[in-house]
Each structure stands twice: as structure tokens, then as C-alpha cells.
Amino acid sequence: MQGDLPAVRSGETRAPRSSGGGVGASAGPRGAGAPKAPPQARKWAAAALVAALFAGCDGGPPSGGATGSAQARSSARASAPDAAASGTPAEQPLSHFERLPVDAAIQAQAALTAFLAAPSDTRSYLAFRRAVSWGDPFFRERGFMAEALFGAGPADETQGPLGRLDAAVVAGDRKAIEEEGGAVKRALRLLQDSFERNRVRPARVPFLLPRAAFALGAILAASRPGVASSAAGVVADAQGHLDAIDQMMKLNTAFASVAKDRDAAASRVQERIAALRKALDAAALAGELSERARLIVVTGELGADIRSVLGPSSDLWRPYPPAVSARESAAPAASSTPGAARPGAPPGAPSGAPSAGRQRGGAQEEPTSVLTIPRLRRVGEAPEAELARLAALGEKLFSDKSLSAGSRRSCATCHVPEKAYTDGKPHPDSLLPDTPIVRNAPSLLYSALHAAQFWDGRALTASSQAELVLHSKAEMGDAPAAFPNASAATAADAARALAAFELLRLAPAAAPMDRFARGDAAALSDEEKQGFDVFAGKGRCSRCHVPPLFGGAHPSDFATPLFAVLGVPATPAGKALDPDPGRGAVTGRPRDASAFKTPTLRNVDRTAPYFHNGAFPTLESVVDFYDKGGGRGLGLAVPAQDPEVRKLDLTAAEKKALLRFLRVALADPAKRAP
């Protein structure tokens, strides 16, 4: 069970966005476990970067603009008969499909050039964001060249040139806009040249298209790393991604001549794209997205239909399997509105019915969006039957006081099932009077699906977390003689069983939001949907509390934990930062001082008090803290405060809707005492 989670990249704390740099600037530290390219590939990428920078890319497009540059290359290819005459094979012109990333890079450069000439021109900036997002599914295929635009990884994308440019635009910093704009332009020229020389092939469509549909949902949730800061920018990002999906679909031969059994799915793809386009166009005019949850569910349906049309392929990209499929879920309550179609359903779909899977060669394609809780991703080498046996043992051990020194407490003492597996105290009582436990006991619900454990992330798996607690003298007393009496020979054996229990039993995916994600349109009230719009929009909550776990891990691999510096004081009205060093004590990095793991907000109404120190007694006090702008908003000096924590100016109605969403939409059925 030590392998109950995939290999985890080192968590990163987002530092304040900074200006300056350029393509060669540092994009922040890379996760220690991130895959690394071979040395030869690194040398080639560095050589290409340097060559491009010294080939006239740093000053923007040559005379005639970026389009003129592409036309010049096309003219050069048109003169290929001369090469053929000398024995060199003529190079074929780019096909319409191969031109997609090239044209996206060209349009992005043109829009950026217009914006840099007039930084007050919001329309040019939004056109630039849309063009970059159009090319995004392709650009991310190019490794180090993509890093020159986006940054080094999920936790560092705000440190890439594109993120720094967006921060400069929000701040109105013209000098930084010019500097970062130049860096972005150079990165786009590199990508343009890369796709002209090394073409994207239609064979990549089974990978690119479904992944783009899933990513579109993350953009709509404003939870994707690097998404625009402003509401209008998020809409532009979503429009660009939809442009890419639409054009790839139209240019892919699989859609041009699909088998008869796939005609219905192909028609649904077109219908869903049209519905999303209509909603995004309306949002562009209004300046804000609404009904985000419904639109995200549509992206899951869109991805399932795309996979159905593409059919069997070794390259077909699929998101993770859901914890509870639409076919496994129970029928919705009888209160479903008569005649109401489920989100994104084709005409004639049963009212309020969960989404059925999409047929693919006899198999069912499950609609999966960024609101979908994942099934277990990895359980080491243990077969299912062994895992079930371990989970049953873990459930027994969870309430067994003989695991502790003197049989004074069990796991359930500090993780009470009726309190969503917390204890309702600012911090648990210590078994050692002179060694207090200073941090709040977090909920265990969904914790095994996260990429790191404890507030400081010092453990990576549920089993290692459990073993560390068993060996803690302050928490469980470190009593090795107790384990044979508790049906576990060692602390490691007990920890594996406890982790199996958490993995199999403590991720129920039964909240109203989960039912809504599976297609039950009546699962969320209008106010709860509005609350999610605040959560993902003006409230900026989803940028750290990422769906579907609503904690610090991004789908689809959930492999990089997210830590944040919020500036939490010792009391809600405190005038000094809480002294706990947090993640900084683990990494030793100054930027991680006072950083803590972003916890799940699922079942948050039952997990008071809040934050790592348990200092905030109510959800209202937490929302007020964020609304004021975190620690800085209280007048505290917080130099490394997360850039997403800023003054919000939420209205009373917005706070009410947000609190309703948190309390009701994310609540699983309460565990009751026997």
C-alpha cells in the first residue's frame, strides 16, 4: 500500500507574481519528481532557443508582421522545384490541419503586437488570450518550448511569461507589460517555427481532442494553472479552447466520414459545441460567466461523445475513471423538475436522469469532467480482494484504542466520523503535556486522493501519514508492543490497512455536486449554482481549492500538491502572523515560510474550526478573511502571500450564495453514530 498514490511531484508554493525576465528567465523551481528530458533533448532545446533569440525574434515580427513571415516561408516552399531539380525532394505545403498551431501563433503575435502598441486596448488583449488558448492544445506538446510560454509546471505557471504578462495587465504596469510582452512574443515565434518545421500530425487528434474538452472544463472552473486573472480573460481563454476543439473536429477525417453507429455521437458533438459557443458569446458580452457548473458538465459530455466518434485507438486520451459512474449512481429524487432536461442532454433525454455512457464499439464512454471525483488511481500490487480485506481491517483498527500507548485513544478520537473525521477542536489534545499539538486535525474524507498529507505536506501517501502518526509520541504514543494485540503485526501493517480504509471508504462522492456532475440537473438549487459561480469567479476560490476534490491538487493526475501563503493570524482579529513555519520547516525555502497545504472544502460545514491553527470558528469568519484580502487585508506584512488572495468586495448576496454552496452542495450524507 505504499504505492497507493502515483509518483508525486514536489509541491510548490505559488510565489507572488513578478515582472521582468523573458524567455531565459527562471520560471520558478520545478517539482523534484517531474519527468526530465534526456540531456540531448535539453541541449537541442537550449540551442533552438538561443538560435531563435539571435535570429531576430526578440524584436517582434519582421516587416510585414507575423503573417508576412509565414507567407515568406510559404513562398520559400513554393520555390521547392529548384531544390527538386538539384536532387532534394520538394517539401509539401502545410495542410489545413497542420496550419492550426501555426495560425494560432501568428494570430496571437498579431494581437499582442496591437496590444503592446496600445496597452489600454482591452479588445486586443482578449483577442491575444483567445488566440493563445486556441493554440494551447498544440503548444503544450512541445516541451521546453511550451515552458518558454507557460512556465515549468502546474504550480509554477504564474511564473511563466504568459502569467507574468497577465499579472502586469491586471496591475496596469506598462513597463512590465512591455518586458513580458516581448518574452511572450519570442516564445510564440519559437512555437510558430517549431510547428512549421516539425508538423503536427492528424494521428495526434485522438489524444489532443478529448484532452482539450477536459481542459475546457478546467478553464470554465477557473482552476486550470495559468488561466486568465480577469473574468473577461477567462471567457476569452474558454472561447479559444473551444475554437481549437471545433476546428480540429472539422478537419479530422474521423468526423468527416464516421460509421453509421457513430452518427448520433457526431451530431451531439456539434450540438454541444454550438451550445457552449452560445453561452460563451453571451458571457463575453456580459463580462462574466454564469451557470458554470452546467457548462462544465457539458464539457464532460462533449469529451465522451468525441471519444465515441474517434473510436478505438491506442492514442485515445481518456480522463480518469469516475469514483461512481452515471450507471452506478442511484436515480435522482422525485423532486426533479418535470420536463427539465439534464445539462447538455440531447433532445429527448430523460428529465433529470443521470448521464448514460456513450457507446464506443460495444463499450461505454463515461462522461467525465473536472467536477468528477476519480476512482482509485493506483493501489500498489495488492489485488482487489486483498485491498478489500485490508480496508475491512483498517475500519476495525480505526476505532481500536490498543493502537495507542496505554490504549488511551484511537484514530477516531481525533477524526470523529460524525464531524466529517475531524474533532471540532482548534487542535487535538496531546498525550505529552509538555509537547502540545499545535495544528488542527484535518478531515480524512477524500484525503487519500490528495498528493500530500499533513498541513506541511511531509508525507506523500495515506499509509506513510498513518505510520508517522502511529509513531508520534504526542499523538498515539509510539507503542510498538500494542500492534500484535490489534490484529496488525507492525505499525507499517496497521498503516497499510488504515490507508486502504481511507481509500475505499472515505471518498463517497455522494454530495449534491457529485450528483449534478453525473447529470442530475435537479441536484443543485439555483442559489447553489450561483454560489459556485462566485466560488469560481469573483471569489477566486477555485484557483486554489481545485475541483473535483476542492483542495490543492489538479486533475487529471492529482500529482502535484498545492501549498499557499494566506497570512493567517493567530486569531481572526489578530495583528500578527501565526508563528507556525508550515511548509517552510520541511523544505527550508524562504518562499515556503507560513505556507500550508490547501485542504479540501468538501463537508466543510462539519469541520470547524478552520485553517491550520483552528483559529477561525465559523465559515462566515473565513469568508470575511478572504474578502478582506487575507493577511495583507488585515494590515499584516505578508511578503510571500499567494497572488490569488486579494481583496474581493463580495456583496452580501454573493457571500450568502457562496456559503450556501459550501455548506450544502459539497456535503456528503452525514455519518451518524451507531
Order of alpha helices (4+ residues) and beta strands (2+ residues): beta-alpha-alpha-alpha-alpha-alpha-alpha-alpha-alpha-alpha-alpha-alpha-alpha-alpha-beta-beta-alpha-alpha-alpha-alpha-alpha-alpha-beta-alpha-beta-alpha-alpha-alpha
